[in-house]
Amino acid sequence: MVVLALLFPVAVSAGVKTDRVLISNGDVLTGEIKDLIRGELKFKTEATDTIGIDQELILRLISSRRFEVEISGGFRYYGSLADPGADGILRVVAEDASHDINISELVTMAPIEATFWKRIDGNISLGYNMAHSSGVSQFTLGLNASYSQERYESKLSLSSAITDQESGKTSRDDLTFSSGRSGKRRRWFSVGTASLQNNDELGIDRRALLGGAVGRYFIQNAHNEFLASLGAAVNRENVAGGGRTDATWEGMFTIQYWLAHNLPNDVSLSVNVVLFPGISESSRFRSESSLDYRHEIVNDLTVGLSVYYSTDNTPPPDSLSSDYGVTALVGYNF
């Protein structure tokens, strides 16, 4: 224990290169904890730059910086990481008390950075498909960014697809902003959302939607998340031909599933389904679904596959009732 005490002195400096990790082979690394997600700790040292350490190999983590720590069951803690005095334990020192957590129960862990830019996380991707036999080509752009604070998280997403075929060009665009809040136990959350969309295939020149929902995490661990939310939204559309509809109320039921593993590179799969049953127009029913697969090649560079599917049982005249697409992607996580 004397040797461990010498290896793990309490950090008195707030510098980002004073974090320490002890792994199961006995090595002690000094550097900067970037985050822990999908069962892997990202740790940056002067000698090796950023490396990945499997969560199962971690014995202790120590840092004088403040972290947000989330464990299975949805509980979250905020504080610095002190020496627990035993392997396999993470000691989070909050303002009111300290909490000892089994490292095997960690879902995510990230430093609560003081600057705005360091709190942003996300990815950007580009895709291009072409079928020579049909003369159809498609270009896609995707952007996802999130900004986190204690118990609050805001997200911005942009997806755009331009399809070029013999009959002409069509586009599908979606810009969505959402902001949510959860308590200390993250099982339950509330979220507000606003979006602007267009879909030439479904005859929608512009759709503005504003809504809110309450949801719950049913599965939440290092490799899986499953959540559902229920709410309502007000929807106003400009349809093809210059027509405009009055604002209508819709239900909003969302199901999301996320799966991730290190094999040894990061592999992730996410599925998102949103159902919009009509309230003020009870006969109408819309849906938006997407599937996203990513595989990290090296240093946050990814390749993947994206699938989307949209339906509307009462589209504008001379428009389709469904729209779908499949695109190969190259992306980067930031």
Secondary structure, DSSP 8 states (H G I E B T S, - for coil): -HHHHHHS-------TT-EEEEETTS-EEEEEEEEEETTEEEEEETTTEEEEEEGGGEEEEEEEEEEEEEETTSBEEEEEEE--SSTTEEEEE-SS-EEEEEGGGEEEEEE--SSSGGGEEEEEEEEEEEETTTTEEEEEEEEEEEEEETTEEEEEEEEEEEEEETTEEEEEEEEEEEEEEE-SBTTEEEEEEEEEEEETTTTEEEEEEEEEEEEEEEEESSSEEEEEEEEEEEEEEEETTS-B---EEEEEEEEEEEEEEESSSEEEEEEEEEEEEBSSSTT-EEEEEEEEEEEEEETTEEEEEEEEEEEESS--TT--SEEEEEEEEEEEE-
